[in-house]
Amino acid sequence: SSGINAEWPLLPGDWKLLANVDVDKITRELDYQALQANIMNVAFCDTNSQDFVEVDDDFIKLYKLGQYTIEYLLHCQEYLSHGTVELEAKLREAMRVGTLL
């Protein structure tokens, strides 16, 4: 990837979905599924849209920093996942030809 936001498009925010997120429940129950379900909406919400006109500039900076951090972590997750698939294939091949004892 050549830079931030190079792989995924910016999306309009789904404010109804975000408004219904129970952050306390996520914290209390470590609800990673809820985080995963909302990650695209949070990470790639277009902060240049009309929805953000009245929002404080410092908050926008903080939000964008959070978005870039999420995008970086998604990139890392994708890279590691791809690497794992390659290593598993090499392991299967080594076991098949008997070079791994």
Backbone as CSV, one residue per row, in Angstrom:
resi,resn,N_x,N_y,N_z,CA_x,CA_y,CA_z,C_x,C_y,C_z
1,SER,0.832,-1.180,0.000,0.000,0.000,0.000,0.874,1.239,0.000
2,SER,0.487,2.223,-0.795,1.307,3.415,-0.923,0.979,4.481,0.105
3,GLY,-0.060,4.319,0.855,-0.383,5.327,1.850,-1.690,5.047,2.540
4,ILE,-2.036,5.932,3.434,-3.269,5.792,4.193,-4.462,5.995,3.264
5,ASN,-5.490,5.191,3.477,-6.727,5.207,2.686,-6.502,4.818,1.232
6,ALA,-5.393,4.138,0.929,-5.127,3.725,-0.441,-5.909,2.470,-0.814
7,GLU,-6.289,1.664,0.158,-6.918,0.386,-0.136,-8.432,0.395,0.006
8,TRP,-8.958,1.200,0.903,-10.394,1.189,1.172,-10.979,2.568,0.899
9,PRO,-12.192,2.599,0.340,-12.824,3.898,0.071,-13.425,4.491,1.347
10,LEU,-13.548,5.812,1.359,-14.251,6.465,2.463,-15.743,6.251,2.268
11,LEU,-16.449,6.089,3.381,-17.872,5.776,3.352,-18.659,6.834,4.116
12,PRO,-19.923,7.019,3.757,-20.756,7.877,4.610,-20.984,7.173,5.939
13,GLY,-21.007,7.931,7.021,-21.202,7.334,8.343,-22.608,6.794,8.528
14,ASP,-22.727,5.629,9.134,-24.034,5.069,9.476,-24.282,5.430,10.939
15,TRP,-24.852,6.600,11.159,-25.000,7.144,12.508,-26.005,6.370,13.330
16,LYS,-27.034,5.790,12.703,-27.996,4.971,13.450,-27.301,3.736,14.009
17,LEU,-26.474,3.109,13.200,-25.738,1.939,13.652,-24.814,2.309,14.818
18,LEU,-24.073,3.385,14.662,-23.155,3.798,15.729,-23.895,4.215,16.999
19,ALA,-25.039,4.855,16.843,-25.802,5.289,18.011,-26.302,4.110,18.836
20,ASN,-26.485,2.968,18.181,-26.993,1.782,18.870,-25.896,0.898,19.469
21,VAL,-24.652,1.282,19.293,-23.556,0.494,19.861,-23.530,0.709,21.381
22,ASP,-23.504,-0.385,22.111,-23.437,-0.327,23.574,-21.971,-0.426,24.003
23,VAL,-21.322,0.725,24.118,-19.900,0.768,24.440,-19.628,0.163,25.815
24,ASP,-20.511,0.390,26.766,-20.326,-0.191,28.101,-20.347,-1.719,28.042
25,LYS,-21.247,-2.277,27.232,-21.316,-3.737,27.077,-20.040,-4.266,26.426
26,ILE,-19.538,-3.548,25.428,-18.298,-3.961,24.774,-17.173,-4.010,25.796
27,THR,-17.101,-2.992,26.648,-16.065,-2.926,27.676,-16.245,-4.028,28.706
28,ARG,-17.459,-4.183,29.175,-17.762,-5.147,30.236,-17.549,-6.585,29.783
29,GLU,-17.977,-6.906,28.568,-17.960,-8.283,28.082,-16.834,-8.569,27.086
30,LEU,-15.989,-7.571,26.860,-14.939,-7.708,25.842,-15.542,-8.230,24.534
31,ASP,-16.585,-7.554,24.076,-17.374,-7.974,22.925,-16.657,-7.609,21.617
32,TYR,-15.697,-8.458,21.225,-14.915,-8.203,20.022,-15.752,-8.327,18.759
33,GLN,-16.824,-9.112,18.807,-17.703,-9.232,17.645,-18.377,-7.896,17.339
34,ALA,-18.778,-7.171,18.376,-19.400,-5.859,18.170,-18.381,-4.883,17.582
35,LEU,-17.142,-4.968,18.051,-16.096,-4.114,17.481,-15.888,-4.442,16.010
36,GLN,-15.798,-5.726,15.696,-15.592,-6.151,14.314,-16.758,-5.717,13.430
37,ALA,-17.974,-5.790,13.960,-19.159,-5.417,13.187,-19.187,-3.926,12.855
38,ASN,-18.508,-3.117,13.648,-18.547,-1.663,13.448,-17.249,-1.082,12.904
39,ILE,-16.253,-1.912,12.685,-14.930,-1.394,12.346,-14.913,-0.611,11.029
40,MET,-15.588,-1.096,10.021,-15.576,-0.398,8.727,-16.278,0.952,8.828
41,ASN,-17.380,0.984,9.573,-18.129,2.226,9.721,-17.306,3.289,10.461
42,VAL,-16.536,2.884,11.431,-15.725,3.823,12.200,-14.452,4.186,11.434
43,ALA,-13.778,3.186,10.907,-12.466,3.400,10.294,-12.526,4.188,8.993
44,PHE,-13.582,4.024,8.243,-13.604,4.631,6.916,-14.737,5.628,6.710
45,CYS,-15.230,6.155,7.804,-16.249,7.205,7.748,-15.608,8.479,7.202
46,ASP,-16.223,9.085,6.228,-15.690,10.296,5.595,-15.869,11.499,6.513
47,THR,-14.775,11.936,7.126,-14.833,13.071,8.056,-14.910,14.410,7.331
48,ASN,-14.844,14.395,6.021,-15.003,15.632,5.245,-16.448,15.837,4.812
49,SER,-17.334,14.933,5.206,-18.733,15.039,4.809,-19.451,16.120,5.624
50,GLN,-20.632,16.425,5.187,-21.458,17.437,5.860,-21.755,17.068,7.306
51,ASP,-21.718,15.787,7.629,-22.009,15.342,8.987,-21.019,15.907,10.002
52,PHE,-19.844,16.313,9.551,-18.792,16.764,10.453,-18.569,18.282,10.438
53,VAL,-19.418,19.022,9.764,-19.248,20.472,9.645,-19.226,21.156,11.004
54,GLU,-20.072,20.750,11.919,-20.189,21.389,13.229,-19.266,20.799,14.286
55,VAL,-18.445,19.829,13.905,-17.606,19.128,14.865,-16.290,19.880,15.063
56,ASP,-15.834,19.930,16.301,-14.594,20.604,16.669,-13.400,20.051,15.882
57,ASP,-12.535,20.940,15.391,-11.373,20.537,14.595,-10.442,19.595,15.354
58,ASP,-10.266,19.819,16.651,-9.397,18.927,17.427,-9.987,17.528,17.534
59,PHE,-11.307,17.434,17.631,-11.940,16.116,17.642,-11.754,15.422,16.295
60,ILE,-11.885,16.185,15.213,-11.687,15.615,13.872,-10.266,15.045,13.758
61,LYS,-9.281,15.784,14.253,-7.894,15.298,14.220,-7.758,14.000,15.007
62,LEU,-8.345,13.957,16.187,-8.298,12.756,17.016,-8.999,11.590,16.316
63,TYR,-10.155,11.856,15.735,-10.906,10.812,15.029,-10.100,10.276,13.851
64,LYS,-9.498,11.187,13.067,-8.696,10.755,11.924,-7.486,9.938,12.374
65,LEU,-6.865,10.328,13.461,-5.746,9.560,13.998,-6.208,8.148,14.364
66,GLY,-7.375,8.056,14.977,-7.948,6.749,15.283,-8.228,5.951,14.015
67,GLN,-8.740,6.616,12.984,-9.001,5.936,11.720,-7.710,5.398,11.106
68,TYR,-6.669,6.227,11.101,-5.395,5.801,10.524,-4.797,4.642,11.318
69,THR,-4.972,4.676,12.621,-4.475,3.591,13.467,-5.209,2.294,13.143
70,ILE,-6.528,2.369,12.998,-7.319,1.183,12.644,-6.904,0.669,11.270
71,GLU,-6.722,1.569,10.320,-6.324,1.143,8.980,-4.961,0.449,9.018
72,TYR,-4.038,0.992,9.794,-2.722,0.365,9.944,-2.857,-1.037,10.546
73,LEU,-3.668,-1.159,11.580,-3.867,-2.471,12.216,-4.554,-3.463,11.268
74,LEU,-5.488,-2.986,10.446,-6.120,-3.858,9.455,-5.095,-4.325,8.422
75,HIS,-4.216,-3.408,8.032,-3.149,-3.782,7.100,-2.250,-4.849,7.727
76,CYS,-1.870,-4.658,8.981,-1.031,-5.635,9.688,-1.742,-6.982,9.784
77,GLN,-3.024,-6.959,10.110,-3.810,-8.190,10.219,-3.830,-8.921,8.876
78,GLU,-4.033,-8.189,7.800,-4.064,-8.782,6.469,-2.692,-9.362,6.099
79,TYR,-1.637,-8.626,6.391,-0.276,-9.083,6.108,0.047,-10.363,6.879
80,LEU,-0.266,-10.369,8.161,0.007,-11.548,8.989,-0.839,-12.744,8.563
81,SER,-2.073,-12.498,8.208,-2.956,-13.571,7.749,-2.410,-14.192,6.465
82,HIS,-1.975,-13.350,5.544,-1.406,-13.835,4.288,-0.129,-14.637,4.556
83,GLY,0.715,-14.132,5.451,1.940,-14.837,5.813,1.662,-16.187,6.441
84,THR,0.639,-16.264,7.258,0.260,-17.524,7.901,-0.183,-18.545,6.864
85,VAL,-0.968,-18.108,5.898,-1.430,-19.008,4.834,-0.226,-19.557,4.067
86,GLU,0.734,-18.689,3.751,1.926,-19.137,3.028,2.730,-20.141,3.851
87,LEU,2.911,-19.866,5.134,3.668,-20.781,5.995,2.972,-22.125,6.148
88,GLU,1.645,-22.096,6.272,0.897,-23.350,6.366,1.060,-24.178,5.098
89,ALA,1.056,-23.520,3.944,1.239,-24.234,2.674,2.633,-24.852,2.603
90,LYS,3.642,-24.113,3.040,5.012,-24.638,3.046,5.133,-25.815,4.016
91,LEU,4.481,-25.726,5.161,4.512,-26.814,6.138,3.853,-28.063,5.564
92,ARG,2.687,-27.895,4.942,2.010,-29.044,4.336,2.885,-29.691,3.260
93,GLU,3.548,-28.879,2.456,4.409,-29.393,1.397,5.608,-30.122,2.003
94,ALA,6.206,-29.563,3.037,7.343,-30.220,3.709,6.918,-31.550,4.324
95,MET,5.734,-31.596,4.901,5.248,-32.831,5.484,4.933,-33.850,4.390
96,ARG,4.433,-33.385,3.265,4.091,-34.263,2.153,5.336,-34.940,1.569
97,VAL,6.416,-34.193,1.434,7.620,-34.763,0.817,8.528,-35.388,1.856
98,GLY,8.155,-35.293,3.130,8.909,-35.938,4.188,10.175,-35.227,4.614
99,THR,10.276,-33.939,4.331,11.479,-33.204,4.751,11.358,-32.658,6.157
100,LEU,10.196,-32.811,6.744,9.985,-32.340,8.120,9.775,-33.558,9.000
101,LEU,10.605,-33.680,10.012,10.490,-34.830,10.906,9.807,-34.480,12.185
